[in-house]
Amino acid sequence: MNKYIFIRRLTGPSILLLLGIVALLHQAHLVHFSIFIPLLLILLGVLKLAERAVLASEPYPAIPYPYAGAAVPPPGTAVPVPGQEERSKDREGGIL
């Protein structure tokens, strides 16, 4: 698995873990619940720094054009537009 994707997948669970720890400490009357927002900002900042560090070391793989496995028509070949055949028949005097 790509390290970047791994860090992105850790964001949600780490926020829930932080919320649970702060709620547990709040129930034990050790901290106030208002400390959650500053800790959340610090956590998100650390995760974003980790994402940037991973992207700097190994860039996110680009998707090949147009996409993987697509058949690319040879140069100079017209690409058919869906419904074009019906319109061309109508212009030539065909039955509508």
N, CA, C and O atoms as a MOPAC input file, in Angstrom:
PM7 MOZYME 1SCF
protein

 N      0.84200 1    -1.17000 1     0.00000 1
 C      0.00000 1     0.00000 1     0.00000 1
 C      0.89100 1     1.23800 1     0.00000 1
 O      1.96500 1     1.25500 1     0.60100 1
 N      0.42400 1     2.25500 1    -0.67900 1
 C      1.15000 1     3.51200 1    -0.73300 1
 C      1.14200 1     4.18300 1     0.64500 1
 O      0.13000 1     4.16100 1     1.34600 1
 N      2.27000 1     4.77400 1     1.02500 1
 C      2.36500 1     5.42100 1     2.34100 1
 C      1.42000 1     6.61300 1     2.44600 1
 O      0.85200 1     6.86900 1     3.50800 1
 N      1.25100 1     7.34200 1     1.34000 1
 C      0.35600 1     8.49700 1     1.33800 1
 C     -1.08100 1     8.07200 1     1.63900 1
 O     -1.76500 1     8.69700 1     2.45000 1
 N     -1.52400 1     7.02100 1     0.98900 1
 C     -2.88100 1     6.53000 1     1.20800 1
 C     -3.03100 1     6.00400 1     2.63300 1
 O     -4.07800 1     6.17600 1     3.25700 1
 N     -1.98400 1     5.36600 1     3.14100 1
 C     -2.01800 1     4.85800 1     4.51500 1
 C     -2.21300 1     5.99600 1     5.51600 1
 O     -3.01100 1     5.87100 1     6.44500 1
 N     -1.49800 1     7.09600 1     5.33500 1
 C     -1.64200 1     8.23600 1     6.25000 1
 C     -3.02800 1     8.85900 1     6.10700 1
 O     -3.62900 1     9.25900 1     7.10400 1
 N     -3.54300 1     8.94600 1     4.87900 1
 C     -4.88500 1     9.49300 1     4.67500 1
 C     -5.94500 1     8.63600 1     5.37000 1
 O     -6.92500 1     9.16000 1     5.90100 1
 N     -5.74500 1     7.33100 1     5.36200 1
 C     -6.70600 1     6.43600 1     6.00900 1
 C     -6.61800 1     6.48300 1     7.52300 1
 O     -7.56700 1     6.09300 1     8.20300 1
 N     -5.51900 1     6.94400 1     8.06000 1
 C     -5.37800 1     7.05400 1     9.51200 1
 C     -6.02600 1     8.31100 1    10.07800 1
 O     -6.18300 1     8.41100 1    11.29500 1
 N     -6.40300 1     9.26000 1     9.25200 1
 C     -6.92100 1    10.54000 1     9.73700 1
 C     -8.20800 1    10.36700 1    10.54600 1
 O     -8.29300 1    10.85200 1    11.67400 1
 N     -9.19300 1     9.69400 1     9.99500 1
 C    -10.47100 1     9.52300 1    10.69900 1
 C    -10.34700 1     8.77100 1    12.00500 1
 O    -10.82700 1     9.24900 1    13.03300 1
 N     -9.70800 1     7.59000 1    11.99900 1
 C     -9.56000 1     6.86700 1    13.27000 1
 C     -8.75600 1     7.63000 1    14.31600 1
 O     -9.03900 1     7.52000 1    15.50900 1
 N     -7.75800 1     8.40200 1    13.89000 1
 C     -6.97100 1     9.15000 1    14.87400 1
 C     -7.79600 1    10.26800 1    15.50300 1
 O     -7.61900 1    10.57800 1    16.68100 1
 N     -8.69000 1    10.87500 1    14.73400 1
 C     -9.57900 1    11.90000 1    15.29700 1
 C    -10.53900 1    11.27400 1    16.29800 1
 O    -10.77600 1    11.83700 1    17.36700 1
 N    -11.09100 1    10.12000 1    15.96200 1
 C    -11.99300 1     9.44100 1    16.90000 1
 C    -11.25900 1     9.00100 1    18.16600 1
 O    -11.80900 1     9.07100 1    19.26500 1
 N    -10.03000 1     8.55500 1    18.00800 1
 C     -9.23500 1     8.16500 1    19.17200 1
 C     -8.95700 1     9.36400 1    20.07000 1
 O     -9.04700 1     9.26100 1    21.29300 1
 N     -8.61900 1    10.49800 1    19.46800 1
 C     -8.39400 1    11.71700 1    20.24600 1
 C     -9.66500 1    12.14000 1    20.97100 1
 O     -9.61600 1    12.52800 1    22.13800 1
 N    -10.78900 1    12.06700 1    20.29200 1
 C    -12.06600 1    12.41800 1    20.92200 1
 C    -12.36200 1    11.50300 1    22.10600 1
 O    -12.80800 1    11.96900 1    23.15500 1
 N    -12.11900 1    10.21500 1    21.94700 1
 C    -12.36600 1     9.27500 1    23.04300 1
 C    -11.45400 1     9.51400 1    24.23100 1
 O    -11.89300 1     9.43300 1    25.37800 1
 N    -10.19100 1     9.80800 1    23.96900 1
 C     -9.24500 1    10.05900 1    25.06800 1
 C     -9.62600 1    11.32100 1    25.82100 1
 O     -9.60600 1    11.34500 1    27.05200 1
 N     -9.98000 1    12.38600 1    25.07500 1
 C    -10.36800 1    13.64000 1    25.74000 1
 C    -11.66200 1    13.43900 1    26.52700 1
 O    -11.79400 1    13.96900 1    27.63000 1
 N    -12.62200 1    12.67900 1    25.98000 1
 C    -13.86300 1    12.42800 1    26.70700 1
 C    -13.60600 1    11.61600 1    27.97300 1
 O    -14.21600 1    11.87700 1    29.01000 1
 N    -12.70600 1    10.63300 1    27.89700 1
 C    -12.36400 1     9.83100 1    29.07600 1
 C    -11.69400 1    10.69000 1    30.15200 1
 O    -12.01600 1    10.58100 1    31.33500 1
 N    -10.76400 1    11.54200 1    29.72900 1
 C    -10.09800 1    12.41900 1    30.69800 1
 C    -11.05300 1    13.46700 1    31.25800 1
 O    -10.90800 1    13.89700 1    32.40300 1
 N    -12.03000 1    13.87600 1    30.44900 1
 C    -13.02900 1    14.82400 1    30.93800 1
 C    -13.92800 1    14.16000 1    31.98900 1
 O    -14.27900 1    14.79400 1    32.98400 1
 N    -14.30000 1    12.90600 1    31.78300 1
 C    -15.12000 1    12.18900 1    32.75300 1
 C    -14.36700 1    11.97400 1    34.06100 1
 O    -14.97900 1    11.93100 1    35.12900 1
 N    -13.04600 1    11.83900 1    33.98500 1
 C    -12.23500 1    11.65500 1    35.18900 1
 C    -11.88400 1    12.99200 1    35.84900 1
 O    -11.15800 1    13.02800 1    36.84300 1
 N    -12.40600 1    14.09700 1    35.28600 1
 C    -12.17400 1    15.45300 1    35.79700 1
 C    -10.69000 1    15.81300 1    35.79600 1
 O    -10.21000 1    16.50900 1    36.69200 1
 N     -9.96400 1    15.32800 1    34.77200 1
 C     -8.54500 1    15.66700 1    34.64700 1
 C     -8.31800 1    16.82600 1    33.68500 1
 O     -7.39000 1    17.61300 1    33.87000 1
 N     -9.16200 1    16.93700 1    32.65400 1
 C     -9.05700 1    18.05000 1    31.69800 1
 C    -10.46000 1    18.53300 1    31.36100 1
 O    -11.44800 1    17.83400 1    31.58700 1
 N    -10.52400 1    19.74300 1    30.81700 1
 C    -11.79400 1    20.26100 1    30.31700 1
 C    -11.94900 1    19.83400 1    28.85900 1
 O    -10.96800 1    19.63400 1    28.14300 1
 N    -13.19400 1    19.70100 1    28.44600 1
 C    -13.44100 1    19.24600 1    27.08100 1
 C    -13.02300 1    20.29400 1    26.05000 1
 O    -12.85800 1    19.96600 1    24.87500 1
 N    -12.85200 1    21.53500 1    26.46800 1
 C    -12.46200 1    22.60300 1    25.54500 1
 C    -11.03900 1    22.42600 1    25.01300 1
 O    -10.64100 1    23.13600 1    24.08900 1
 N    -10.28100 1    21.51500 1    25.56300 1
 C     -8.92100 1    21.26600 1    25.08500 1
 C     -8.92900 1    20.44600 1    23.78900 1
 O     -7.89400 1    20.29900 1    23.13900 1
 N    -10.09500 1    19.91600 1    23.41700 1
 C    -10.19000 1    19.05700 1    22.22900 1
 C     -9.82400 1    19.80500 1    20.94600 1
 O     -9.09900 1    19.26500 1    20.11000 1
 N    -10.30800 1    21.02900 1    20.77600 1
 C    -10.06500 1    21.76900 1    19.53500 1
 C     -8.58000 1    22.05300 1    19.31600 1
 O     -8.08500 1    21.80600 1    18.21600 1
 N     -7.84600 1    22.55800 1    20.30800 1
 C     -6.40200 1    22.75200 1    20.07100 1
 C     -5.65800 1    21.44500 1    19.78100 1
 O     -4.77000 1    21.41200 1    18.93000 1
 N     -6.01900 1    20.37200 1    20.48700 1
 C     -5.37800 1    19.08500 1    20.21700 1
 C     -5.74300 1    18.56300 1    18.82900 1
 O     -4.91800 1    17.94100 1    18.16100 1
 N     -6.96700 1    18.81300 1    18.40000 1
 C     -7.39700 1    18.40400 1    17.07100 1
 C     -6.59200 1    19.14300 1    15.99700 1
 O     -6.15200 1    18.53500 1    15.02200 1
 N     -6.40200 1    20.43100 1    16.17300 1
 C     -5.61300 1    21.20700 1    15.21200 1
 C     -4.16600 1    20.71900 1    15.15600 1
 O     -3.57400 1    20.64300 1    14.08000 1
 N     -3.60600 1    20.39300 1    16.30400 1
 C     -2.23700 1    19.87300 1    16.33600 1
 C     -2.17000 1    18.52400 1    15.62500 1
 O     -1.24500 1    18.27900 1    14.85000 1
 N     -3.14200 1    17.64700 1    15.88200 1
 C     -3.17500 1    16.33300 1    15.23800 1
 C     -3.29400 1    16.45200 1    13.72200 1
 O     -2.57800 1    15.77300 1    12.98700 1
 N     -4.19800 1    17.31700 1    13.25400 1
 C     -4.36700 1    17.48900 1    11.81800 1
 C     -3.11800 1    18.08000 1    11.18100 1
 O     -2.76600 1    17.71700 1    10.05900 1
 N     -2.44600 1    18.98400 1    11.87900 1
 C     -1.20700 1    19.54800 1    11.36600 1
 C     -0.10900 1    18.50300 1    11.23800 1
 O      0.62100 1    18.48400 1    10.24700 1
 N      0.00900 1    17.64200 1    12.22900 1
 C      1.02400 1    16.57800 1    12.18100 1
 C      0.72900 1    15.61000 1    11.03500 1
 O      1.64300 1    15.18100 1    10.33100 1
 N     -0.54600 1    15.26600 1    10.85000 1
 C     -0.90300 1    14.36500 1     9.75500 1
 C     -0.64400 1    15.00400 1     8.38900 1
 O     -0.18600 1    14.32500 1     7.47000 1
 N     -0.93000 1    16.28900 1     8.24600 1
 C     -0.65700 1    16.97100 1     6.97600 1
 C      0.84500 1    17.04700 1     6.70800 1
 O      1.28200 1    16.88300 1     5.56900 1
 N      1.63100 1    17.29300 1     7.74700 1
 C      3.08900 1    17.29200 1     7.57200 1
 C      3.59900 1    15.92200 1     7.14900 1
 O      4.50500 1    15.82100 1     6.32200 1
 N      3.02500 1    14.88000 1     7.71000 1
 C      3.42100 1    13.52500 1     7.32900 1
 C      3.04600 1    13.23500 1     5.87500 1
 O      3.81200 1    12.59800 1     5.15200 1
 N      1.87400 1    13.69900 1     5.44700 1
 C      1.47300 1    13.52300 1     4.05000 1
 C      2.44200 1    14.23400 1     3.11100 1
 O      2.86200 1    13.67200 1     2.10000 1
 N      2.79200 1    15.47100 1     3.45100 1
 C      3.72400 1    16.23100 1     2.60700 1
 C      5.08800 1    15.56600 1     2.55500 1
 O      5.72400 1    15.53500 1     1.50200 1
 N      5.54100 1    15.03500 1     3.67900 1
 C      6.84200 1    14.37400 1     3.70500 1
 C      6.84100 1    13.13200 1     2.82200 1
 O      7.82200 1    12.85500 1     2.13200 1
 N      5.74500 1    12.39000 1     2.84400 1
 C      5.65200 1    11.19500 1     2.00600 1
 C      5.59400 1    11.58500 1     0.53700 1
 O      6.24000 1    10.95100 1    -0.29700 1
 N      4.82100 1    12.63000 1     0.20700 1
 C      4.73500 1    13.06400 1    -1.18400 1
 C      6.06300 1    13.60200 1    -1.69400 1
 O      6.37200 1    13.47100 1    -2.87900 1
 N      6.84600 1    14.20300 1    -0.81400 1
 C      8.15200 1    14.70700 1    -1.22900 1
 C      9.12000 1    13.56400 1    -1.50200 1
 O      9.96900 1    13.66900 1    -2.38800 1
 N      9.00100 1    12.49000 1    -0.76000 1
 C      9.92200 1    11.37300 1    -0.94700 1
 C      9.51900 1    10.48100 1    -2.11600 1
 O     10.38100 1    10.02900 1    -2.86900 1
 N      8.22700 1    10.22100 1    -2.27800 1
 C      7.74600 1     9.41500 1    -3.40500 1
 C      6.44300 1    10.02100 1    -3.90100 1
 O      5.42800 1     9.93100 1    -3.21100 1
 N      6.44300 1    10.63700 1    -5.07900 1
 C      5.23700 1    11.31500 1    -5.56800 1
 C      4.10300 1    10.34500 1    -5.82400 1
 O      4.31800 1     9.16600 1    -6.10800 1
 N      2.90700 1    10.85700 1    -5.71800 1
 C      1.69800 1    10.06600 1    -5.94300 1
 C      1.66300 1     9.64600 1    -7.40400 1
 O      1.85300 1    10.48900 1    -8.28200 1
 N      1.42500 1     8.37400 1    -7.69300 1
 C      1.46700 1     7.91700 1    -9.08700 1
 C      0.35500 1     8.54900 1    -9.91900 1
 O     -0.80100 1     8.60500 1    -9.49800 1
 N      0.72900 1     9.02900 1   -11.11700 1
 C     -0.24100 1     9.65700 1   -12.00300 1
 C     -1.01400 1     8.58700 1   -12.77100 1
 O     -0.50100 1     7.49800 1   -13.02400 1
 N     -2.23300 1     8.90500 1   -13.13200 1
 C     -3.06300 1     7.99600 1   -13.90700 1
 C     -2.72300 1     8.21400 1   -15.37600 1
 O     -2.72700 1     9.35400 1   -15.84000 1
 N     -2.43100 1     7.15600 1   -16.11200 1
 C     -2.10000 1     7.33400 1   -17.52600 1
 C     -3.28800 1     7.86100 1   -18.31900 1
 O     -4.44300 1     7.57200 1   -18.00900 1
 N     -2.97800 1     8.63400 1   -19.34000 1
 C     -4.03500 1     9.21900 1   -20.16800 1
 C     -4.55300 1     8.21100 1   -21.15500 1
 O     -3.74200 1     7.43200 1   -21.65700 1
 N     -5.78800 1     8.15000 1   -21.47600 1
 C     -6.93600 1     8.72200 1   -20.79900 1
 C     -7.25600 1     7.99300 1   -19.51100 1
 O     -7.70700 1     8.61500 1   -18.54900 1
 N     -7.03600 1     6.70200 1   -19.46900 1
 C     -7.06500 1     5.92300 1   -18.23500 1
 C     -6.50800 1     4.55300 1   -18.55400 1
 O     -6.37300 1     4.17700 1   -19.71900 1
 N     -6.18800 1     3.82000 1   -17.51800 1
 C     -5.53300 1     2.53000 1   -17.70700 1
 C     -6.44700 1     1.57000 1   -18.45400 1
 O     -7.61300 1     1.40300 1   -18.09700 1
 N     -5.91700 1     0.94800 1   -19.48100 1
 C     -6.64500 1    -0.05900 1   -20.21900 1
 C     -7.52300 1     0.47200 1   -21.32900 1
 O     -8.21200 1    -0.31100 1   -21.98300 1
 N     -7.52500 1     1.78400 1   -21.57100 1
 C     -8.36900 1     2.34800 1   -22.61600 1
 C     -7.72700 1     2.16500 1   -23.97800 1
 O     -6.50800 1     2.25900 1   -24.12100 1
 N     -8.54800 1     1.90700 1   -24.96200 1
 C     -8.04900 1     1.79200 1   -26.32800 1
 C     -7.91600 1     3.19200 1   -26.90900 1
 O     -8.88700 1     3.94900 1   -26.93700 1
 N     -6.73300 1     3.53600 1   -27.36600 1
 C     -6.48700 1     4.85200 1   -27.94100 1
 C     -6.57000 1     4.71100 1   -29.46000 1
 O     -5.86000 1     3.88800 1   -30.04000 1
 N     -7.43400 1     5.50800 1   -30.11900 1
 C     -7.55100 1     5.39200 1   -31.57100 1
 C     -6.27800 1     5.88900 1   -32.25900 1
 O     -5.59400 1     6.76900 1   -31.73700 1
 N     -5.96100 1     5.33300 1   -33.41900 1
 C     -4.76700 1     5.78900 1   -34.13100 1
 C     -4.92800 1     7.24000 1   -34.57100 1
 O     -6.05300 1     7.71000 1   -34.73800 1
 N     -3.82200 1     7.95700 1   -34.76300 1
 C     -3.92400 1     9.36500 1   -35.14800 1
 C     -4.62400 1     9.51900 1   -36.49200 1
 O     -4.42500 1     8.71000 1   -37.39800 1
 N     -5.43300 1    10.54600 1   -36.61800 1
 C     -6.14400 1    10.82400 1   -37.85100 1
 C     -7.47500 1    10.10400 1   -37.96800 1
 O     -8.19600 1    10.31700 1   -38.94200 1
 N     -7.82300 1     9.26700 1   -37.01400 1
 C     -9.08900 1     8.54300 1   -37.04700 1
 C    -10.14700 1     9.37000 1   -36.33000 1
 O     -9.92100 1     9.86400 1   -35.22600 1
 N    -11.29600 1     9.51300 1   -36.96600 1
 C    -12.38700 1    10.25500 1   -36.34500 1
 C    -13.03700 1     9.39200 1   -35.27000 1
 O    -13.27400 1     8.20000 1   -35.46700 1
 N    -13.31300 1    10.00000 1   -34.16400 1
 C    -13.96700 1     9.30000 1   -33.06100 1
 C    -15.46600 1     9.46900 1   -33.22900 1
 O    -15.94100 1    10.60400 1   -33.27300 1
 N    -16.23600 1     8.38000 1   -33.32500 1
 C    -17.68600 1     8.51200 1   -33.52100 1
 C    -18.36200 1     9.09600 1   -32.29100 1
 O    -18.02400 1     8.77000 1   -31.15300 1
 N    -19.31700 1     9.95900 1   -32.55000 1
 C    -20.10400 1    10.57600 1   -31.48800 1
 C    -21.42300 1     9.82900 1   -31.41200 1
 O    -22.07400 1     9.63700 1   -32.43900 1
 N    -21.84100 1     9.39700 1   -30.21900 1
 C    -23.11300 1     8.67600 1   -30.10500 1
 C    -24.26900 1     9.52500 1   -30.61900 1
 O    -24.40500 1    10.69100 1   -30.24800 1
 N    -25.09700 1     8.93500 1   -31.47100 1
 C    -26.24100 1     9.64300 1   -32.01700 1
 C    -25.92400 1    10.39700 1   -33.29300 1
 O    -26.82900 1    10.97300 1   -33.89700 1
 N    -24.67600 1    10.41500 1   -33.72300 1
 C    -24.28000 1    11.15100 1   -34.91900 1
 C    -24.85400 1    10.49600 1   -36.18200 1
 O    -25.21500 1    11.19500 1   -37.12900 1
 N    -24.93900 1     9.16000 1   -36.20200 1
 C    -25.42200 1     8.46100 1   -37.37200 1
 C    -26.88100 1     8.83800 1   -37.65800 1
 O    -27.24700 1     9.04800 1   -38.81400 1
 N    -27.71400 1     8.92600 1   -36.61500 1
 C    -29.11200 1     9.24900 1   -36.79500 1
 C    -29.28000 1    10.65200 1   -37.35200 1
 O    -30.11700 1    10.87200 1   -38.22700 1
 N    -28.49400 1    11.60600 1   -36.85800 1
 C    -28.60900 1    12.97900 1   -37.32900 1
 C    -28.15700 1    13.09900 1   -38.77500 1
 O    -28.75200 1    13.85400 1   -39.54400 1
 N    -27.10600 1    12.36400 1   -39.16300 1
 C    -26.62900 1    12.45200 1   -40.53600 1
 C    -27.64800 1    11.85500 1   -41.50000 1
 O    -27.79600 1    12.35300 1   -42.61600 1
 N    -28.34500 1    10.81100 1   -41.10000 1
 C    -29.38000 1    10.23000 1   -41.95500 1
 C    -30.52700 1    11.20200 1   -42.14100 1
 O    -31.08500 1    11.30000 1   -43.23400 1
 N    -30.89300 1    11.93100 1   -41.07400 1
 C    -31.98800 1    12.87500 1   -41.16200 1
 C    -31.64000 1    14.02600 1   -42.09200 1
 O    -32.51000 1    14.49900 1   -42.82300 1
 N    -30.40600 1    14.48600 1   -42.08900 1
 C    -29.99700 1    15.59300 1   -42.95200 1
 C    -29.97000 1    15.18000 1   -44.41500 1
 O    -30.15000 1    16.02400 1   -45.29300 1
 N    -29.75200 1    13.92200 1   -44.69100 1
 C    -29.69400 1    13.45300 1   -46.06500 1
 C    -31.08200 1    13.14700 1   -46.61700 1
 O    -31.20900 1    12.68000 1   -47.74800 1
 N    -32.08700 1    13.39800 1   -45.85200 1
 C    -33.43800 1    13.17300 1   -46.34800 1
 C    -34.00300 1    11.83600 1   -45.94200 1
 O    -34.98100 1    11.37500 1   -46.53000 1
 N    -33.42400 1    11.21900 1   -44.97100 1
 C    -33.91500 1     9.94100 1   -44.50600 1
 C    -35.21600 1    10.08800 1   -43.74500 1
 O    -35.65100 1    11.20400 1   -43.46100 1
 N    -35.82900 1     8.98600 1   -43.41800 1
 C    -37.07400 1     8.99900 1   -42.66200 1
 C    -36.78200 1     9.30400 1   -41.21100 1
 O    -35.87400 1     8.72000 1   -40.62000 1
 N    -37.55300 1    10.22600 1   -40.62700 1
 C    -37.36300 1    10.60100 1   -39.22300 1
 C    -37.87200 1     9.57100 1   -38.30400 1
 O    -37.78900 1     9.73300 1   -37.08700 1

